[in-house]
Amino acid sequence: MSTNENSRVSRRGFMKAAGLGAASSALGALTISSAQAQEDLWDEEFDVVVAGSGGAALAGAIGALHGGASVVILEKAAFIGGTTGKSGGGSWVPNNKWMKSEFGQQDDKETFLRYVAKVSFPELYNDKSPTFGMTDHHWAQLNAFWDNAAPVFEKLDEVGALPAKVFTSWDGKPAPDYHGQIAENGQILGRQLAVNVDGKNGSGADMIDFMSIYAEDNGAEIRTENRVVKIVREEGGRVVGVHVETADGVNRIRAKKGVIFGTGGFTHNPHMRTQFLRTPVLGGCAVPTNEGDLINMSAELGVKLGNLNEAWNQQVILEQVLEFSSVPSGVFFLGGDSSIAVNKFGKRMYDEKYVYPERTRSHQVYDQWTGEYPNLYQIFIFDDGAREFGGYEIPRVGADLPKHVITGNTLEELAENIQARFDSLSERIGTYKLDDAFLDNLKETITRYNGFAETGVDTDFHRGEAPIDAYFHYITVDKGNKNPYIAAISDTGPYYAILLGAGTLDTKGGPVFDTNGQVLDVKDNPIPGFYVAGNASASPSGKSYLGGGGTLGLGITFGYLAGQHAASQEA
Ligand SMILES: Cc1cc2nc3c(=O)[nH]c(=O)nc-3n(C[C@H](O)[C@H](O)[C@H](O)COP(=O)(O)OP(=O)(O)OC[C@H]3O[C@@H](n4cnc5c(N)ncnc54)[C@H](O)[C@@H]3O)c2cc1C
């Protein structure tokens, strides 16, 4: 479908016309005159150019293909799939047909909007307001998400681009949302979809296989080791193409209808991490190529940026993230029943069974009295009882202990060894001292926690009470406890500890976009030809992680809408 060979033009001619001395691979933008944009000055041309090859980008490509466009997909890494390829492949899709047909669940638009308003923009929530307090922009986006998410996923399923089913747990049950205990949630089950692989939950790798094969079978060209480095626009603002860094030099590709960016977040750009995020984040699970390229390219285009201070938060094992900024996976859940997480004061901070994004937020708490982040690095403590069933970072009895597990035969010894481990990391994390009261407080914390084991009720943090706690924490050893998620921590050692830090699955700030996926300028006008989706964009979810699949549900929906809108434009 590409017209590349026929329209391949003299690179020297282009550079002359564009006033370039040499092809530059520095990230940025280039403005050319309207006359130049119309001239035959490009190496190749396609209707729609897609940057990235994760879920959002592939959905953009498929949306464009469905609109009859010729499509090229340009991936910076040596392999396709991005962070999506590492993921669980879940997608949060309200009002999907499978939740009704498989589990008889009825979704409801008002309940959905109230829930999203409450958890995504808690500081604005107003149950009397017609938008529940959301800005007009977010109101429009989230209405568009409700209206389009199910139809997009149903279409992808119907054509074989992404077969879907309700995500089910080990006992066959559909998932609650991440904040199902909140009244506004409505306790609706089954919004989380999985890739349907022979009736079983598939993975993110399956998602990429299905979507990329479908895109190629339908005419898209996929190129790896092709990094988009410049956005080309014509005077007046329309985006008309890109420059791409390849092994053979810079390739200039004209996009007759639009360019869609699904280039992921900026987790692996240390400057952006420290400048945009609120707390020190040392890295995360995103693929290493997610370095915020789009933000650098957009800077010269007067693009409106948003949500830069938010991420899909994820706890990480501190020593792993110090060794590899891009870790294979994070601490999705904290396992065990006789297990607690404490801060440098030896105090618990949250329901340890709650979901990762919210636990990670606790790292951001700042204490004005001591002038520090008391929860910045946390300590997950467990005993041999918890190791009986292991899981979620707890090595089962008999398994080798990874080197990041600290041990102590007594709580005194454990505390000493924890401090020694922090000291050994000081070149990377600075001085991190357990408070003088750590040991005494830890003993008190354990005594109090063991009291909760007796009553079965955690009056501090409601451990085990949220619907999502039970959904992800099955217990394989029945100890007959009143609350299966709480067991007394042993009076005698050995004890174990793992140091935790704040990380991300990836960030979720970037260009703000409209309901067509079109990037807005600083005056809120859509920039023709310029689209964004997924973690490269300012997520409509604001602060929240709405439910399992919350990142891909949004990314794929708006990616597909962007592709369709781009394809519908005049060439
Ligand atoms: C272990 C794990 C499990 C997860 N499970 C889930 C889950 O079940 N459900 C869910 O919703 N989320 C999940 N997530 C999060 C989810 O993977 C990401 O949020 C999501 O995949 C992001 O998709 P994306 O398309 O926006 O970006 P990505 O999938 O990260 O794709 C971005 C791509 O753009 C490429 N790129 C970057 N810059 C350029 C450039 N200049 N030119 C060309 N290409 C470029 C990158 O190399 C990358 O391939 C999980 C994450 C992890 C790590």
The ligand as a Gaussian input file, in Angstrom:
#p B3LYP/6-31G(d) Opt

LIG

0 1
 C        4.417000      -6.739000      34.422000
 C        3.406000      -5.739000      33.941000
 C        2.069000      -6.091000      33.885000
 C        1.121000      -5.167000      33.451000
 N       -0.165000      -5.568000      33.305000
 C       -1.077000      -4.706000      32.808000
 C       -2.400000      -5.147000      32.525000
 O       -2.746000      -6.314000      32.655000
 N       -3.275000      -4.209000      32.065000
 C       -2.930000      -2.910000      31.845000
 O       -3.776000      -2.108000      31.436000
 N       -1.665000      -2.486000      32.058000
 C       -0.740000      -3.359000      32.505000
 N        0.547000      -2.940000      32.686000
 C        0.893000      -1.573000      32.261000
 C        0.923000      -1.553000      30.733000
 O        1.829000      -2.527000      30.273000
 C        1.307000      -0.209000      30.114000
 O        0.711000       0.846000      30.797000
 C        0.836000      -0.207000      28.656000
 O        1.330000      -1.347000      28.012000
 C        1.291000       1.019000      27.906000
 O        0.965000       0.880000      26.557000
 P        1.432000       1.968000      25.488000
 O        1.000000       1.447000      24.184000
 O        0.998000       3.313000      25.900000
 O        3.031000       1.973000      25.596000
 P        4.091000       0.798000      25.414000
 O        3.451000      -0.539000      25.354000
 O        5.130000       1.001000      26.437000
 O        4.674000       1.071000      23.980000
 C        5.447000       2.217000      23.715000
 C        6.391000       1.866000      22.579000
 O        6.879000       3.072000      21.974000
 C        8.230000       2.867000      21.605000
 N        8.868000       4.174000      21.438000
 C        9.292000       5.043000      22.389000
 N        9.797000       6.146000      21.824000
 C        9.719000       5.973000      20.479000
 C       10.093000       6.757000      19.361000
 N       10.666000       7.973000      19.502000
 N        9.879000       6.268000      18.108000
 C        9.307000       5.047000      17.921000
 N        8.946000       4.241000      18.961000
 C        9.127000       4.716000      20.224000
 C        8.781000       2.043000      22.746000
 O        9.975000       1.395000      22.375000
 C        7.628000       1.083000      23.021000
 O        7.739000      -0.081000      22.249000
 C        1.517000      -3.851000      33.095000
 C        2.870000      -3.509000      33.139000
 C        3.802000      -4.446000      33.544000
 C        5.240000      -4.057000      33.535000

